[in-house]
Amino acid sequence: MSIIKTLIFDFGDVFINLDKQGAMNNALELFKVDELPEELVAMNTLYEQGLISTEEFIDFYTENFPKLSKKTIVDTWNNILKDFPDHRLQFIKQLAKDQNYKLILLSNTNDLHISWIAENISFYEEFKSCFDKFYLSHEINLRKPNTDIYTFVLKENKLKPEECFFIDDTKENTETAISLGIHVWNIDENQQDIVDLFTINKDLF
């Protein structure tokens, strides 16, 4: 009998495919820098936490890169988002139907990315409805890998960490979860797929 009662999923590179490297290369080329200045990284983090608005975020970039239009900034920012394979939608729909686990989504994201997804992924609302809770960093003003986002989810849902299983492609994020006693799968998006969750982690299930 599995001790796991709750599955907590990341979104990017777990369900929707991302092109992190391509998007970064594109941004560096556009901004004509070798690496993102700390100020930009800090601003991106604030935006992900919902601590600044989309308007403030875009204004910051257009002020720092006056040759670039607002549309160029937005397109560059959304360049990371790719396709959402149907087999992953079917997987989460089946999990929701089976009702064997509480299903939670926990994603570092932002208003621009979610707006793009809502407009371009036709089944976004259907996907969202599969989850008991759907936490987006910019809506709850917390982000991974900070400990407080995990304790928030545990407390809000009255969960025991040892009964939770967290799937994320970023090592830092799974390491924080481990430190709190949560079981994890640091998924390698290049070689693994979320639909193989129970096969790859069969020792827990």
C-alpha atoms as a printed R data frame, in Angstrom:
    type eleno elety resid chain resno       x      y       z
1   ATOM     1    CA   MET     A     1   0.000  0.000   0.000
2   ATOM     2    CA   SER     A     2   1.447  3.344  -1.034
3   ATOM     3    CA   ILE     A     3   2.164  5.862   1.687
4   ATOM     4    CA   ILE     A     4   1.739  8.631  -0.892
5   ATOM     5    CA   LYS     A     5  -1.584 10.462  -0.707
6   ATOM     6    CA   THR     A     6  -0.768 13.707  -2.518
7   ATOM     7    CA   LEU     A     7   1.008 14.340  -5.831
8   ATOM     8    CA   ILE     A     8   2.477 17.818  -6.305
9   ATOM     9    CA   PHE     A     9   3.482 18.690  -9.857
10  ATOM    10    CA   ASP     A    10   5.583 21.403 -11.413
11  ATOM    11    CA   PHE     A    11   4.199 22.727 -14.730
12  ATOM    12    CA   GLY     A    12   7.051 23.710 -17.074
13  ATOM    13    CA   ASP     A    13   9.042 20.788 -18.536
14  ATOM    14    CA   VAL     A    14   6.722 18.428 -16.663
15  ATOM    15    CA   PHE     A    15   3.517 19.060 -18.631
16  ATOM    16    CA   ILE     A    16   4.285 21.899 -21.053
17  ATOM    17    CA   ASN     A    17   7.613 21.768 -22.893
18  ATOM    18    CA   LEU     A    18  10.013 24.673 -22.424
19  ATOM    19    CA   ASP     A    19  13.058 25.808 -24.367
20  ATOM    20    CA   LYS     A    20  15.055 27.357 -21.544
21  ATOM    21    CA   GLN     A    21  18.376 27.458 -23.364
22  ATOM    22    CA   GLY     A    22  16.906 28.712 -26.623
23  ATOM    23    CA   ALA     A    23  14.968 31.435 -24.828
24  ATOM    24    CA   MET     A    24  18.062 32.485 -22.886
25  ATOM    25    CA   ASN     A    25  20.226 32.596 -26.028
26  ATOM    26    CA   ASN     A    26  17.543 34.623 -27.787
27  ATOM    27    CA   ALA     A    27  17.355 37.107 -24.889
28  ATOM    28    CA   LEU     A    28  21.140 37.496 -24.623
29  ATOM    29    CA   GLU     A    29  21.358 38.171 -28.348
30  ATOM    30    CA   LEU     A    30  18.497 40.673 -28.232
31  ATOM    31    CA   PHE     A    31  19.863 42.533 -25.203
32  ATOM    32    CA   LYS     A    32  23.425 42.275 -26.559
33  ATOM    33    CA   VAL     A    33  24.872 40.902 -23.317
34  ATOM    34    CA   ASP     A    34  26.943 37.803 -22.491
35  ATOM    35    CA   GLU     A    35  24.887 37.003 -19.418
36  ATOM    36    CA   LEU     A    36  21.773 38.473 -17.840
37  ATOM    37    CA   PRO     A    37  22.705 41.338 -15.481
38  ATOM    38    CA   GLU     A    38  21.737 40.797 -11.835
39  ATOM    39    CA   GLU     A    39  19.231 43.639 -12.063
40  ATOM    40    CA   LEU     A    40  17.296 41.799 -14.796
41  ATOM    41    CA   VAL     A    41  17.377 38.502 -12.906
42  ATOM    42    CA   ALA     A    42  16.095 40.275  -9.772
43  ATOM    43    CA   MET     A    43  13.304 41.933 -11.767
44  ATOM    44    CA   ASN     A    44  12.301 38.590 -13.327
45  ATOM    45    CA   THR     A    45  12.143 37.052  -9.837
46  ATOM    46    CA   LEU     A    46   9.967 39.886  -8.511
47  ATOM    47    CA   TYR     A    47   7.655 39.420 -11.484
48  ATOM    48    CA   GLU     A    48   7.431 35.666 -10.900
49  ATOM    49    CA   GLN     A    49   6.416 36.376  -7.320
50  ATOM    50    CA   GLY     A    50   3.740 38.797  -8.452
51  ATOM    51    CA   LEU     A    51   5.458 41.624  -6.587
52  ATOM    52    CA   ILE     A    52   5.391 43.877  -9.654
53  ATOM    53    CA   SER     A    53   2.696 44.141 -12.311
54  ATOM    54    CA   THR     A    54   3.026 43.123 -15.969
55  ATOM    55    CA   GLU     A    55   2.941 46.807 -16.898
56  ATOM    56    CA   GLU     A    56   5.792 47.627 -14.505
57  ATOM    57    CA   PHE     A    57   7.736 44.624 -15.767
58  ATOM    58    CA   ILE     A    58   7.420 45.625 -19.445
59  ATOM    59    CA   ASP     A    59   8.141 49.296 -18.636
60  ATOM    60    CA   PHE     A    60  11.344 48.276 -16.851
61  ATOM    61    CA   TYR     A    61  12.571 46.460 -19.963
62  ATOM    62    CA   THR     A    62  11.573 49.178 -22.431
63  ATOM    63    CA   GLU     A    63  13.307 51.798 -20.255
64  ATOM    64    CA   ASN     A    64  16.490 49.711 -20.150
65  ATOM    65    CA   PHE     A    65  16.297 48.721 -23.821
66  ATOM    66    CA   PRO     A    66  14.608 51.701 -25.502
67  ATOM    67    CA   LYS     A    67  15.181 50.335 -29.013
68  ATOM    68    CA   LEU     A    68  12.901 47.385 -28.290
69  ATOM    69    CA   SER     A    69   9.126 47.582 -28.597
70  ATOM    70    CA   LYS     A    70   6.772 46.290 -25.921
71  ATOM    71    CA   LYS     A    71   5.684 43.535 -28.313
72  ATOM    72    CA   THR     A    72   9.313 42.440 -28.819
73  ATOM    73    CA   ILE     A    73   9.816 42.295 -25.053
74  ATOM    74    CA   VAL     A    74   6.672 40.195 -24.555
75  ATOM    75    CA   ASP     A    75   7.489 37.876 -27.475
76  ATOM    76    CA   THR     A    76  11.025 37.394 -26.162
77  ATOM    77    CA   TRP     A    77   9.729 36.649 -22.665
78  ATOM    78    CA   ASN     A    78   7.214 34.093 -24.003
79  ATOM    79    CA   ASN     A    79   9.765 32.484 -26.323
80  ATOM    80    CA   ILE     A    80  10.461 29.821 -23.698
81  ATOM    81    CA   LEU     A    81   6.957 28.312 -24.007
82  ATOM    82    CA   LYS     A    82   6.522 25.448 -26.448
83  ATOM    83    CA   ASP     A    83   3.998 22.628 -26.907
84  ATOM    84    CA   PHE     A    84   1.873 20.687 -24.429
85  ATOM    85    CA   PRO     A    85   1.698 17.042 -25.605
86  ATOM    86    CA   ASP     A    86  -1.787 15.529 -25.483
87  ATOM    87    CA   HIS     A    87  -0.626 12.289 -23.837
88  ATOM    88    CA   ARG     A    88   0.294 14.276 -20.719
89  ATOM    89    CA   LEU     A    89  -3.159 15.824 -20.588
90  ATOM    90    CA   GLN     A    90  -4.693 12.347 -20.833
91  ATOM    91    CA   PHE     A    91  -2.412 11.177 -18.011
92  ATOM    92    CA   ILE     A    92  -3.528 13.875 -15.549
93  ATOM    93    CA   LYS     A    93  -7.174 13.486 -16.611
94  ATOM    94    CA   GLN     A    94  -6.995  9.788 -15.784
95  ATOM    95    CA   LEU     A    95  -5.372 10.526 -12.409
96  ATOM    96    CA   ALA     A    96  -8.151 13.004 -11.621
97  ATOM    97    CA   LYS     A    97 -10.779 10.468 -12.667
98  ATOM    98    CA   ASP     A    98  -9.250  7.680 -10.542
99  ATOM    99    CA   GLN     A    99  -9.243  9.903  -7.427
100 ATOM   100    CA   ASN     A   100  -6.481  7.889  -5.771
101 ATOM   101    CA   TYR     A   101  -4.441 10.976  -4.920
102 ATOM   102    CA   LYS     A   102  -4.946 14.613  -4.068
103 ATOM   103    CA   LEU     A   103  -3.508 16.507  -7.067
104 ATOM   104    CA   ILE     A   104  -1.714 19.832  -6.667
105 ATOM   105    CA   LEU     A   105   0.077 21.989  -9.219
106 ATOM   106    CA   LEU     A   106   2.892 24.197  -7.901
107 ATOM   107    CA   SER     A   107   4.563 26.359 -10.522
108 ATOM   108    CA   ASN     A   108   6.937 29.293 -10.693
109 ATOM   109    CA   THR     A   109   5.281 31.355 -13.385
110 ATOM   110    CA   ASN     A   110   3.935 34.789 -14.186
111 ATOM   111    CA   ASP     A   111   0.999 36.617 -15.676
112 ATOM   112    CA   LEU     A   112   2.448 36.895 -19.215
113 ATOM   113    CA   HIS     A   113   3.253 33.195 -19.439
114 ATOM   114    CA   ILE     A   114  -0.111 32.071 -18.102
115 ATOM   115    CA   SER     A   115  -1.911 34.487 -20.446
116 ATOM   116    CA   TRP     A   116   0.006 33.017 -23.402
117 ATOM   117    CA   ILE     A   117  -0.818 29.471 -22.276
118 ATOM   118    CA   ALA     A   118  -4.511 30.290 -21.800
119 ATOM   119    CA   GLU     A   119  -4.628 31.732 -25.332
120 ATOM   120    CA   ASN     A   120  -2.520 29.100 -27.104
121 ATOM   121    CA   ILE     A   121  -3.201 25.833 -25.270
122 ATOM   122    CA   SER     A   122  -6.834 25.081 -26.095
123 ATOM   123    CA   PHE     A   123  -7.290 22.655 -23.197
124 ATOM   124    CA   TYR     A   124  -5.697 24.795 -20.467
125 ATOM   125    CA   GLU     A   125  -8.923 25.118 -18.450
126 ATOM   126    CA   GLU     A   126  -9.576 21.397 -18.788
127 ATOM   127    CA   PHE     A   127  -6.033 20.708 -17.551
128 ATOM   128    CA   LYS     A   128  -6.450 23.136 -14.652
129 ATOM   129    CA   SER     A   129  -9.706 21.510 -13.573
130 ATOM   130    CA   CYS     A   130  -7.894 18.190 -13.016
131 ATOM   131    CA   PHE     A   131  -6.203 19.578  -9.898
132 ATOM   132    CA   ASP     A   132  -7.559 19.960  -6.386
133 ATOM   133    CA   LYS     A   133  -5.319 23.004  -5.960
134 ATOM   134    CA   PHE     A   134  -3.531 25.046  -8.619
135 ATOM   135    CA   TYR     A   135  -0.796 27.274  -7.196
136 ATOM   136    CA   LEU     A   136   1.010 29.790  -9.407
137 ATOM   137    CA   SER     A   137   3.893 31.719  -7.838
138 ATOM   138    CA   HIS     A   138   2.724 35.139  -9.040
139 ATOM   139    CA   GLU     A   139  -0.712 34.568  -7.508
140 ATOM   140    CA   ILE     A   140   0.491 33.467  -4.066
141 ATOM   141    CA   ASN     A   141   3.565 35.786  -3.932
142 ATOM   142    CA   LEU     A   142   5.877 32.864  -3.152
143 ATOM   143    CA   ARG     A   143   8.293 30.979  -5.350
144 ATOM   144    CA   LYS     A   144  10.421 27.857  -5.444
145 ATOM   145    CA   PRO     A   145  13.005 26.945  -4.195
146 ATOM   146    CA   ASN     A   146  12.212 29.053  -1.093
147 ATOM   147    CA   THR     A   147  11.056 26.931   1.837
148 ATOM   148    CA   ASP     A   148   8.008 29.096   2.556
149 ATOM   149    CA   ILE     A   149   6.173 28.061  -0.628
150 ATOM   150    CA   TYR     A   150   6.323 24.396   0.408
151 ATOM   151    CA   THR     A   151   5.288 25.024   4.005
152 ATOM   152    CA   PHE     A   152   2.422 27.146   2.660
153 ATOM   153    CA   VAL     A   153   1.149 24.252   0.506
154 ATOM   154    CA   LEU     A   154   1.550 21.727   3.337
155 ATOM   155    CA   LYS     A   155  -0.223 23.925   5.878
156 ATOM   156    CA   GLU     A   156  -2.990 25.128   3.557
157 ATOM   157    CA   ASN     A   157  -3.901 21.545   2.626
158 ATOM   158    CA   LYS     A   158  -3.152 19.953   6.015
159 ATOM   159    CA   LEU     A   159  -0.615 17.601   4.432
160 ATOM   160    CA   LYS     A   160   2.041 15.432   6.036
161 ATOM   161    CA   PRO     A   161   5.304 15.832   4.061
162 ATOM   162    CA   GLU     A   162   6.021 12.092   4.149
163 ATOM   163    CA   GLU     A   163   2.700 11.448   2.384
164 ATOM   164    CA   CYS     A   164   3.525 13.874  -0.465
165 ATOM   165    CA   PHE     A   165   5.365 13.222  -3.721
166 ATOM   166    CA   PHE     A   166   6.748 16.251  -5.582
167 ATOM   167    CA   ILE     A   167   7.828 16.238  -9.244
168 ATOM   168    CA   ASP     A   168  10.022 19.059 -10.579
169 ATOM   169    CA   ASP     A   169  12.733 19.353 -13.241
170 ATOM   170    CA   THR     A   170  14.864 21.793 -11.193
171 ATOM   171    CA   LYS     A   171  17.260 20.226  -8.677
172 ATOM   172    CA   GLU     A   172  17.171 23.214  -6.306
173 ATOM   173    CA   ASN     A   173  13.400 22.874  -6.039
174 ATOM   174    CA   THR     A   174  13.427 19.168  -5.233
175 ATOM   175    CA   GLU     A   175  16.275 19.635  -2.720
176 ATOM   176    CA   THR     A   176  14.191 22.063  -0.660
177 ATOM   177    CA   ALA     A   177  11.289 19.620  -0.720
178 ATOM   178    CA   ILE     A   178  13.582 16.783   0.457
179 ATOM   179    CA   SER     A   179  14.773 18.941   3.369
180 ATOM   180    CA   LEU     A   180  11.143 19.139   4.531
181 ATOM   181    CA   GLY     A   181  10.638 15.371   4.321
182 ATOM   182    CA   ILE     A   182   8.726 15.341   1.022
183 ATOM   183    CA   HIS     A   183   9.391 12.497  -1.434
184 ATOM   184    CA   VAL     A   184  10.602 13.783  -4.811
185 ATOM   185    CA   TRP     A   185  11.327 12.962  -8.405
186 ATOM   186    CA   ASN     A   186  13.785 15.361 -10.012
187 ATOM   187    CA   ILE     A   187  12.578 14.568 -13.513
188 ATOM   188    CA   ASP     A   188  15.042 14.783 -16.412
189 ATOM   189    CA   GLU     A   189  12.854 16.374 -19.077
190 ATOM   190    CA   ASN     A   190  15.257 15.312 -21.845
191 ATOM   191    CA   GLN     A   191  14.995 11.604 -21.088
192 ATOM   192    CA   GLN     A   192  11.919 11.085 -18.934
193 ATOM   193    CA   ASP     A   193   8.196 11.786 -19.187
194 ATOM   194    CA   ILE     A   194   5.652 12.469 -16.455
195 ATOM   195    CA   VAL     A   195   3.420  9.684 -17.811
196 ATOM   196    CA   ASP     A   196   6.055  7.192 -16.578
197 ATOM   197    CA   LEU     A   197   5.703  8.483 -13.014
198 ATOM   198    CA   PHE     A   198   4.564  5.190 -11.494
199 ATOM   199    CA   THR     A   199   6.964  3.006 -13.492
200 ATOM   200    CA   ILE     A   200  10.061  5.041 -12.668
201 ATOM   201    CA   ASN     A   201   9.113  5.511  -8.998
202 ATOM   202    CA   LYS     A   202   7.567  2.087  -8.421
203 ATOM   203    CA   ASP     A   203   9.404  1.645  -5.107
204 ATOM   204    CA   LEU     A   204   7.067  4.299  -3.633
205 ATOM   205    CA   PHE     A   205   3.901  3.253  -5.405
